[in-house]
Structures are given as structure tokens and as C-alpha cells.
């Protein structure tokens, strides 16, 4: 539930591509509202494409933000302005940040790009702030409230969760969609409709906008419903929480009550561990993200959504809640089965590698308020090599006059690598030029002059970067 101390921030990004580690935000829109979704403030920022980023032509044909190829704020200034605005909005109120598929994409980009610029990446879930992914809310709606809020389907009952399709289905204009501030307004209009037509779904999503809220939802008695939309189809599971990973507390296990818990109680650890994953009776969720969970008591006509008798499911949930030995076994299995990932190689991928030390936090603050000439003298004061490298990159990009010849040479080699060689960033100049020329042939054949204008702007941009790389 919301309180008088809450405000909503709707935000959306347009980017150079779809890779969360290496794509760049080139436009970000934010709209601040009260709990009745009355607009209080808004912010629309654009930045110029970074020298080492190769824009994807397919992305630009969707959002058409070609101005950033030549003009705009520096990326550093855009992210600094965004941070200052968000912090000012949250100075006296708690913010609920709303995005669409943002927990997989937009928020990950924002966090990384605060990090690139030596800012604290955790604004959306600290200092009382919470986060809500509207796509998760629409999974709840699509499963349990589609008689109140329209969710687009085709003749085969395939469901579309595209933001523009949802807006059109609910008679909301999508003119100029795929512009960040326009997409914020689409989300806002949909939320207004949900508040009126399906407040139970909105309450569940707001409750699930924090870790503690998701924990409470997952332990709701007699049980809660997990309503997923996967590969355009509905999937409903009656579930109850049955364990939490002690080493990674964001990971919680749910028991699917269509499975008999008594049989699970008697399983060996190996057999029980096999219940995790597709087709098994145990599911894992990440409570630090939006989950399409809703208390069973908040769904009208509940029996219409269940494949087993309500009393049976209630009794199974109670058995799980009472069996602390089973819960402890599940906790231990979650810990044992935790995946270990290889270390990341590239600087952009290391945002979650470790938190900055208290000393580095203070140094970041000093770095932020210093002049560029002073910044250049502060580089070696960072304990963490990530921040030394990021600060050096910033200076080479924005104020090269304060870089040594050796640092300039290192920066140029970095540009060549990103622009000309294959890597996890996927898009190189050669690939981009090839793809864009193919798209140009199609646009010429169809006489799509708007596309041709975008394509020509991109080809000019690639050519300029090619000259830069080959110097």
C-alpha cells in the first residue's frame, strides 16, 4: 500500500542497443506523480553517443533519436543531472520507481551508467525507495483481471505484453511511442486505469515493490498465486514460501501446491534438489525484483483459477508452514546449489563485483565536486582499480588536455578495440556498416524516405568513428 510519504517516478530509456553492459542510454524520461498519479514534475534528457559505442541501426530505426549522433549533453552530464533530480524528488518523500520491463533492462542500464560516471548506482532501492516493474503487474492482470483491464490476444490466445499493444488495447494513443518521455506517459495512463479498474492488482504490485513486501506476499496465508505469462501463454500456480538462501537472501523458494508436500517431505536431499526447475514442485524467485504474486484472497472467483480444490491447497500450504525441518532443508539446498559465475573481464561488467570501500565513497564525492584539472590529480586516490580506470576514461573522453600522452595512447587503443574488434559488445563498425547498408537497400526499394534519412545519418556517424579509430 502507498502512504502520504510516497511518490511515483515513471521512467524509461532509449538506447544505442539491447546489451545491458555495453549499450548506452541516449535518452531518459522521468515523470514524478503523487499517489493519485497527478503529474508533479518531469525530466527529459538526451546525451550524445559516446566515442567508443557503436549504435545499432535496428535500435535507431525504432526510436529515431538521430540527434544524439551529433548533439546533446555529454553522457556524464546527463547521468549527473538525472541523479540530482531523482535525489531532489526523494529528499522528503519515498519514491516508487516504475518502469516497463525495467528490472531486466532499463534499471540495469541506469545502474551501470551511474557506475560508469562514478555515482552510486543504487538510487531506486535505497533510502526508503522502492521499485515496481509494470510488466510484472500486467502478468497479474493478464491472469486474474483481464475482464477489467484489456490485455491483447490473437486468435490462438497468444498474449502480447508490449507496452504499445497494451496501450492501444486500452484506447490510449501510442503516437510518437518509443520516445522515452512519451513511453512514461503511456505507463502513467495505464496505471491510472489499473488504479480504478483493478486496485487489488495494483496493491499487490506495490506491496511487492520491496524485498520485505515480496517476503510477506510469498508467506501470505492460506497461500498466494503466482501468475506468469511465458511465451505469450498464461501459467497460474498456487504457492507458499518454503525457504530462503542464507548466503543470497534475495533468493526464495516457493512450493507449488499442486504437488503433494508430504511426498517432498520424504524425499532425499538429491530427490528434493531435482524438484527445482521446469516441471518440478519447487520454484525460485528473486525478491529484489517485481514478482507477479497476489494473495489468493484478493482474487475474486478464485475457484475459476484453480485446478485443485481450494480446501486441499489450503491444507497443503499449512503443512508446509508447520514443517520447519523441511524449510531448513530447502534453505540448505538453495545454498548448496548456488551457482558460481566466472569473473568478468571488462570494466562495464563489474558493477556488482563489490561495493566501494568507505574511503572510495568519500573519494567519489570529492571527485564529483572538483574541477576537471583537480579530478585528473585524484585518479590514483581510489583504492579500487575499477574507479581509477573509470575516472581516467572520463578524463580522456571529456577533458583530454589533462591526460598524459601515455594515457591518451591507452585511450586510443581502447577506442580501436571497441570500434573495430569483436567482443561481448557485439556491434563493431564493420558489422554496423554492413547491416545498415542492407537496411538501406530495403528502404530504397520501399521508398521509405524517413528510414533512409536515419540510415544516412548513421552511415555518416560510422564513417566519422572509423576515421577516429584509424588515426
Buried (B, 14 or more C-beta within 10 A) or exposed (E): EBEEEBBBBBBBBBBBBBBBBBBBBBBBBBBBBBBEBEBEEBBBBBBBBBBBBBBBBBBBBEBBBBEBBEEBBBBBBBBBBBBEBBEEBBEEBBBBBBBBBBBEBBBBBBBBBBBBBBBBBEBBBEEEBBBBBBBBBBBBBBBBBBEBBBBBBEEEEEBBBBBBBBBBBBEBEBEEBBBBBBBBBBBBBBBBBBBEBBEBBBBBBBBBBBBEBBBBBBBBEBBBBBBBBEEBEBEBBBBBBBBBBEEEEEBBBBBBBBBEBEEBBEBEEEEBBBBBEEEBBBBBBBBBBBBBBBBBBBBEEBEEBBEEEBEBBBEBBBBBBEBEEBBEBBBBBBBEEEEEEEEBEEBBBBBEEEEBEEEBEEBBEEBEEEEEEEBBEBBEBBBBEBBBBBBBBBBBBBBEEBBEEEBEEBBBEBBBBBBBEEEEBBBBBBBBBEBBEEBBEEBEEEEBEEBBEBBBBBBEBBEEBBEBBEE
